[in-house]
Amino acid sequence: MILASLRRMIAKLRSLSHNPAEEELAREISSHLVLLEDDFRMQGMTPEEARRRARQAIGGVEQTKQLHREERSILWLEQTRQDLRHAFRTLARNPGFTFTAVVTLALGIGVNTTLFTAYDAVALRPLPVANPGGVVRLERWFESGFAGDTQYAFSWPEYVYCRDHEDSFADLVATSWPVHVLIANSTGGEEARTQWKNLQGQMVSGNYFNAFGIGTALGRTFGPEEDRAPGANPVIVLSHASWQRDFQGDPQVIGKPVKINGTDYTIIGVAPGAFTGTSLLPQVPDFWAPASMQGQLASGQDWLRQPTDFEFQVLGRLKPGVALKQAEAETNALIHQFSNTYIAHDRTLKVTLQHTAFFGNTNDIRFKAGVAALMLIVAMVLFVACANVANMLLARGATRQREISVRLALGASRARVIRQLITESVLLSLAGGSVGLALSVLAARLIRTAVTQMLTAQLGGDFAFSLNLNPDARVLAYALILSVIAGIVFGLSPALQFTKPELATSLKDETTSFGRRVGRSRFRSLLVVGQVAVSVLLLACSGLLIRGLLRSQTADPGFATSRVYLLLADYGDDPIKAASRFHRLVSKLGTVPALASIAYGRGPMMGTWTPPIQVKRPGAMEGILRDRTLASYASDHYLSTLGISLLRGRDFTRQEAATGAHVAVISESAARRFWPGQDPLGKRFQLDMHFNGKLTEFEVIGIARNVRFFSLTRVDPTHVYLATDPTMTYPVILNIPNSPQVALGVVRRAVEESDPSLLPSVSLWNADTMLVQPQRTLAKALAIFATGLALLALSLAGIGIYGVMAYVVSQRTQEIGVRMALGASSRHILRDVVVRALSPVVVGLIIGLASGAGVSTILHSTLSFPGSSDFLYGVSFYDPWTFLGISCFLATIAVLASVIPAAKALHVDPMVSLRYE
């Protein structure tokens, strides 16, 4: 029985590839009909009656043939093949329609696929290691609720404790944050030793490469013992990018020495090109070294013994059969056990295990919300494309209504015809998806090139970008699913509309769609409304961002940037020693004659600090004002070094900066906010410095001019400058009036004379290049992205509106001819056509403008928090120029889209129009 069923199934499948004997089947049924006719004639019937009775007895020739076909083939596969063959022929007969629809869909699907490709590369693609599905990253959750990269930071003692006591992991791996070093390779002889260069390296546990299944392109990797004895084995493994860039791809590099921070290291291996590291950021390290070399690579620190130095990420490979929750519970217990051995500044509530990706925090609700918002925005472009093609199908379906009605009249079921029409639309969408995927690959490459160039310009020419934007299986599946869904979405409504069983009317009148005038389709009007509304929304957002972009290019931060440099360095873990090294360096730099002035404090545009502030106000406004304010630390000469002028009062003295006196300089906006109409000098306020409810009181000694200190996008709403804490270290602010290259060389020599061990970690940032320009670049990128989407949506909507209006006018040719024959003027007819065409456009315009205003209002509502950025750079969310310009622009397109086809109809001879149908 099973064997017979199997043979029958094989025969059916074979029949799909081999054309069945249709002629033999026709001859057999014809012979059967002849025999039946002979039988009925012998019963005394006339030849005509015998023929009719024979056909009734057999149940219909075509129906009988179909039953035989069903018996020898798989029906749904056979019908699908027929539908596809018919769809190919139909689309091939209409190349203009097919080309326009494919291009329209390709643009919509391509934009969506490009964004998903970026999301896939950032959040879904696993690390480039063997069997990445079993690799997890440890993430801690703090009692304070702090979120960010620090959640992935653990101390080396924590790692060792978990490594020695865990039972859920096959391997547990530790890797440090990138450390800056000075390196001189010796491949070029003694002269090369003097050519020092800044590189970035990572310190890792000895099992790092073996645990991840990473081999080498040359040489070997570390052994498990090479992270056990501190400083005993100075070896490194180069990244493939650094080997190519810094060592010119020398195949004899293995075994050669390099000097890093004054210590000789031996190169023992070169990582393969596919391995880009396990960092939270898409930057390839230049080399990896055993954690035992921490003392030499990060001098002045003792990460290997300090339980509170959270300097390492911890990753683990789960044992086969171990559930994620089980490993998470064990890790939690071990971390809590170890936390009892030291006093933590911010207690760890729990530890979770996160599947690895190129970026950290991709499971953060804020990241997911941002991605969802972007996906929604680009989905609007696809909606416009789908609406465009749906309108095209409605217009094209009207010309096919006689064909469809005939098929229904001949016995085809409505479901069968609907499936045929859906097959055509899905085939069309798959073609558009294929072209869209190709466009997406090209766009992803352009984006990667642009991002790499931007980062290289900001971070230096040695930046190695590791983000892979090549499409993988997830991207291909996304493009396929999106294409199929889009095909069903834009094809379903026309298919349902044109298969309504009102055959008599449709067979008699081709100008109707099964009893309904095509030109008056409500669905078509709704599609136009949707297209216009989405286009206006995107145009409104892009218009506001463009206005913001224009402002960003001329936005004055309010302080000197081109001649201001920030010196940053790692002074070590010990607070006392670090403060001593810091102040010794500041004193040394104070003697450099090439510097116009020197100060220290919080660096501009390097993050926000917004402590709660409490102000007691006397008089008519008596009461306590509670708010949040931007705050930063400043030494003496800090304001003058940055070029921030004092409006009233005085600056900090050296004594106040050296002792951390409780005095403050406030911005003029803070003075107006907290003491309106009063003299703030001598007034007092309180700050919750550590967000723990303990208030510290400060006295106002000066008022500074408003600046864009924390973000170029907006003037600081309120800002208080506090005297520096002598126990802390800060960025050093250098004002270099001229010859910056010479001055920077002098600065480096001063650092070397003050403390040579600081040189590897020293970074010099120009305020304009490293801090201000990236924000201008971000504004430009946002404006370009939004403008591109808006213009794409507008182009699709404009083409769609023009196509619909042209078709509707062509359907009214007979009506126009009658009206002209009866004496109607061309002006009145043209006005009537334009008014009807603009009705759905006006509705869509109103909806789009209201939506744009709503989005803008939401963006501006976030500015109540002083640390928020204003991506519109102060442009009003009801900016009249933007909204008026959009309205006129779109109305012009709609008028042209309706006037041009109407004008063509008016030039048709009335007699020709009357004979049109």
Secondary structure as UniProt FT lines:
FT   HELIX           2..17
FT   HELIX           22..42
FT   TURN            43..44
FT   HELIX           47..58
FT   HELIX           61..72
FT   HELIX           75..92
FT   HELIX           95..119
FT   HELIX           120..124
FT   HELIX           132..134
FT   STRAND          135..142
FT   TURN            143..144
FT   HELIX           149..152
FT   HELIX           156..165
FT   STRAND          169..176
FT   STRAND          179..185
FT   TURN            187..188
FT   HELIX           190..194
FT   STRAND          197..204
FT   TURN            206..207
FT   HELIX           208..211
FT   TURN            212..213
FT   STRAND          218..219
FT   HELIX           224..227
FT   TURN            230..231
FT   STRAND          235..238
FT   HELIX           240..246
FT   TURN            248..249
FT   TURN            251..252
FT   TURN            254..255
FT   STRAND          257..260
FT   TURN            261..262
FT   STRAND          263..270
FT   TURN            273..274
FT   STRAND          287..290
FT   HELIX           291..293
FT   HELIX           294..297
FT   TURN            299..300
FT   TURN            303..305
FT   TURN            307..308
FT   STRAND          312..318
FT   TURN            320..321
FT   HELIX           324..339
FT   TURN            340..341
FT   STRAND          348..355
FT   TURN            362..363
FT   HELIX           365..399
FT   HELIX           401..409
FT   TURN            410..411
FT   HELIX           414..459
FT   TURN            461..462
FT   HELIX           473..497
FT   TURN            498..499
FT   HELIX           503..508
FT   TURN            510..511
FT   STRAND          512..513
FT   TURN            514..515
FT   STRAND          516..517
FT   HELIX           518..520
FT   HELIX           522..554
FT   TURN            562..563
FT   STRAND          564..568
FT   HELIX           575..589
FT   TURN            590..591
FT   TURN            593..594
FT   STRAND          597..601
FT   TURN            604..605
FT   STRAND          612..617
FT   HELIX           619..621
FT   STRAND          623..628
FT   STRAND          630..634
FT   TURN            636..637
FT   HELIX           638..642
FT   STRAND          646..649
FT   HELIX           654..659
FT   STRAND          663..667
FT   HELIX           668..674
FT   TURN            676..677
FT   TURN            681..682
FT   STRAND          684..687
FT   TURN            689..690
FT   STRAND          696..704
FT   TURN            712..713
FT   STRAND          719..723
FT   TURN            726..727
FT   STRAND          732..735
FT   HELIX           740..754
FT   HELIX           756..761
FT   STRAND          763..766
FT   HELIX           767..772
FT   HELIX           773..811
FT   HELIX           813..821
FT   TURN            822..823
FT   HELIX           826..861
FT   HELIX           862..864
FT   TURN            866..867
FT   TURN            871..874
FT   TURN            877..878
FT   HELIX           880..906
FT   HELIX           910..914
//
